[in-house]
C-alpha cells in the first residue's frame, strides 16, 4: 500500500484543500475537481499499480472487481466513496472515480454558512428535523446530496431509533440507536442479493422512528412513501434531479417501477401526503455547492401536486419568498420556531 503510486497520489491530494473528486481515466490521464472545475495532473501511473490498487480496494470492501465482476462501489479508509469500472467494459485502462469525504463539513454548528446558508435558514432546517417533517434532498451529480443529508442527520435527537439503507455506506452517523443496512451485493460474504426495496420492507419490522435512504433510485420509493404515510415521520432520502419539479417527476417514475397498476393521480396523492419539503441543491457561479431552493409540498389541487417555494437563491443569496409554510404550526409547536420567525427575514 505504501509503495503504490495510486495510494501515494491520494495521500498527497488529501493534504490539499478544496479537492472534491479524483478521477483516474488511465495512467497519464488523472484529473481532480476543485471549485467545480476539472484540472489535469501531470501524472504517469504504472499500470501494475492501478491493478494492484483495485485489488486492495476490493479486498477492503469485501468485494471482487475483475472481468466477471467489472463494477465496484465502495469506500476508502478515510470514508471517501470510490467507483471502479474494469476492463473489458472500459477502453484502455480501468476507470477510477473517487469522491472525497469532506471531513470539515460535519455539523451546522461548525459550518454555519455551509451550502450558502445563514443562521436563520439553519434554524429552520433544524426545526424541520425536530418537527419530524419528511425531507427529500434533490440535486444533480456532485452537488453534495450525501454531505447535506449528513448535516440533517446530525440534528436528529439521540433518543430516536434510526434505520438507514444505502447501496454503499456513505453516510456519517453518530447516533446511539442506529442500524445501518447495505444493499450492495457483497460477493465474498453472501449469495443473497437483497435489493434496497427488500431492505426497506424489512425495516418496517425493525421499529424505526425514522427511515433514511441514502439515495432513492428505484421501486423502493413506493415502500418509503408508505412508511412516511404510516407513522415514520421525519424520514429522509435524496433523489437525483436538477429542480424541484423534476424531482417530483422523477419520483413518479420511480414509484411506478414498483410494478403496480396505479393511476397517476393516486401516485401523486401518495407523494403529496408523504413529502413535506424538497431541498434543491446546486452550484453557484463560482462552483460552490449551495442550496438553490427550499420547496414545500402543499397537497393536491385536482391532478396536480401543489408546491410553494419557501426560499430561492437570487443574486447569490438564499432569499425568503414571502409566504410562511403551511406546516408552520408544526414547525412552531414541535420544531420550536418562534411566532415571528418569518417576520424577521
N, C-alpha and C positions, 0 to 999 in steps of 0.2 A: 504493500500500500504506500509506503513512504517513497519507494523508488519509481513509482508510476507517474508518468508525465501528466496524466489527467488529474490525479489527486493533487499533485503539486500545483497545477494551474488553478484548481478550485480553492486550495488553501491560500494562494496568493490573492485571488479575487475576493476572498472573504474579508481581506484586510482593507478593501476599498469600499467607500460608501456610495450609495445610490444605485448599485447594480441590482437589477430585479430578475434578469434572465441570463443564463449561459447557454449558448446554442453551438453544438459541435456537428457540423454538416459533413466533415471529413478531416483528414489530418492537417490540411492547410486552410481550412475554412471554419474558423472559430469566431463567433460573434458574442457580444454582450449587449444587453439593453440597459440604457441609462437615460432617465428623463424621457422615456417614450421613444428614444431613437436607438437604432442598431448601429454598433461600432464594430468593425472587423479588427481582430487582433493579429499581430504578426506572430503566427504560431506554426509549428511543424511537429505534430504529434505522431509518434511511432504507431503504426497500425497495430502492432502487437500489444501496445499499452492500451489501445482502445478496446480490444477484445478482452484483455485481462481485466480491465475496469468493469466491463459489462458483466463478466462472470462474478466478480466480487460483489457488485451491487445486487445481482440476482440472489446470491447466497445470503446477503444481509437481509433481504426481504423475503427469504424462504420461498423463492420462486425460481423459475427457469426461463432463460432467454436464449434461444437458439433458433435454428431454421424451422424447427417444428413448433416452437412457441416464440414467434418473432416479435411480439409486443410485450413490453414490461412497463407497468406503472408501479412506482414505489417511492421510497423516501431515502434520503441520505442521512447520515448520523446527526447532522445539525438540524434536521427537520425539513430541509428543502425537498420539494417534490421533483421527481425525475420521471421522464418518459423516454423509452428507448424503442426504436423500431429497427429490426435487424434485417440483414440480407436473407433471402433474395428479394424482399419486398421494398428495398431501397437501393438505388443505384450507387455503386462505387464504394460506399462505406456506411456502417450503421449511423443512424441519426440520433443524437442525444440532446434532449431538451431539459434544462434544469431551471425550475422556478425557485428563486431564492426565498428562504424563510426569513422574513424581516423581524428580527428579534426585538428591535426597538419599538415596534408597534404592539403593545400588549394590553393597554388599557386607556380609557378616555382620560383618566387622571394624569397619566404620564404624557399623553399626547392630546391636549385639549383642542388643537386645531387640525388634527388628523382628518383627512378627506375633505379639507376646506371647511371644517365645521367651526363653530364658536360655542361658548358656554351655554347659550340658550338652546341651541339645537341638541347639544349633548344632554341637557336636562330633559328635553322632550323625548329623545331616544330612550333614556333611562326610564322615563315614565311609561313608555310603550312596553318595555320588558317587565317592569314592576306590575303594570296593569294587565299582564298576561294577554296582550294582543298578538295576533298571528302576523308574522312579517315574512315577506318574500324579498330577498335581495336579488336585484336584476342587474345584468351588465354583460358587456362583451368579454372577449378574451383578454386576460392580463390587466383588468381594471381593479383587482383587489377584492373580489367577492368573498374569498375564504378569509382574508385578513379582516374584512369588515364583520363577517359572521363571528370571528373570534372576539372582536370587541364587544359585540352584543352578548355573546355567551358569557363573557366575563362579568356582565351585570346581572346574571341570573342569581336569585337568592340561593345561598348554600343549603337551605332546607329543602329545595326541590330535588326530586329524582329525575334525572335526565338520561334519555337513551339517544345515542347518536348512531346514524348509519352513513357510512362513507364507502365509496368504491376503493379508495386508498386513504389510509389515515393521514389527514392533513390538519384537522382542527387542533388547536392548542387549548386544552380544557383543564381548569384547576378547580374542580368541584368534588366534594366528598362522595356524593351518591350518584355516580355516573357509570353507565355501561356503554362501551364503545363496540359497535358491530361493524365488521368489514365485509363487503360483498365481493371484493376482488378475489378471483379464484386463486387459491394457494396450492399450486400443483404438487408441491412436495409434502403437503400435510393432509390433504383430503381429496377424495374422489367426488365429493358432493359439491356441486357448483350452485350455491344459493344466490339468487338474484337479489337486488336491492328490494324488490317488491316482496319477496319471500321474507326478508328480514323485517320489513315494515309490518307485515301481517303478524309476525311473531312478537314484535314489540308491543302490540296491543295486549298481549297476555303477561307482560312484564311489569305492570302497574307504573307506567311512566307518568310524571306530571307534565313533562314537555318532551316532544319528539323533534329531533333536529336531523335533517338530511343535508349532508354537505352540498350536494348538487343534484337536483332532480332532472333526470334525463329520459325517463320512460314512464311505463304504466304505473310505477309506484306512486305517482301523483294522485291517482284515484284513491288509494288507501290512505295517503297522508291527509287528503281533504276530508275523508270520512272521520279520521281521528280528530282533526281540528274542529269538526262539527259535533263531536260527541264527547266533549269533556277534557280534551287535551289542549286547552288554550295556552297561548304563549309559545307555540311551536314555530319553527323557522326552517327555511330552506333557501337555496339560491337557484336561479334559472338563468340560462344563457340567452340574453335578449338585449337589444340596443335601445329600447324605450319601454315605458310603462304599458302602452297599448300593445306593442309587440310581445311583451311578457305575457299578457292575458291570452293573446292568440296562440302563443307557444304552449301555454298550459292547457288550452282547449285541445290541441293536438295530442299532447302527452296523455291527457285524461282519456281520450278515445282509444289510445293504444292498449288500454286495459281489455278491449275486445267486446265491450257491452254495446248493445244496440240502444243507445240513449239519444233522445232528441237534443239538439244543440242548446236549446233554451234551458233544458234541465241541467246540462253540464255547466252552463253559465250561472245558474242559480246556486249550484254547489260551490263554485268558486266565490261568488259574491257573498255567500253566507259564511264562508270559511276564512277568507283573507281580509285582514283589516288594513294593512299598509304594504305598499310596494316602495322600496328604496332603490332608486335607479343610480347606478354608479357609471362613471365615465372618466375621461381625461380632459383637463383644461388645455388652453393653447400652449402651455409650456410642458405638457406631457405629464403633469402631476395627476395622481388619482384623486378624484373628488366625487362628492355626491352631486348629481345633476338635478335630481328631482326627488321629492317625497310626495307620494300619491296615496290618498285614502280611497279605499274601495267602499262605496256607499250603498250597495244593494242593487236592485234591478228597476228598470223602467221599461215595461214591455219586454222585448227580447234583448235589451241592451244592458250591459253592466255599467253602472254609473261610477265614474271616477272623478274625484275632486283633487286638483293639485293643491297641496298644502304649502310646498316650497319649490322654488325653481332657481337655478343658478343663472343670474343675469349680471353681465359685466364683471364676471369673476367672483361674485358674492352670492351665497345662498340666501334668497330673499323670501320672506313670508308673503303669500299671495293674498292675504286679507280676509280669508274665511276660516274661522275656527273649525276644527274637525267635528264631524257628527259624533265621534266617540269621545268628545271632551269630558262628558260625565264620568266615563271610566278612567280617563287619564287623570282626572281630578280626584275622584273617590279612591281608586286603587293605586294610581300612579303617583299621587302626591303633588300634582301641579297646582299652583295657586289659582284663585279665581281670575285674577287679572293677567294671567300669563301671556295671553296673546295681545293684550293691550299695550305691552311694552316693547314690541318689535319695532 
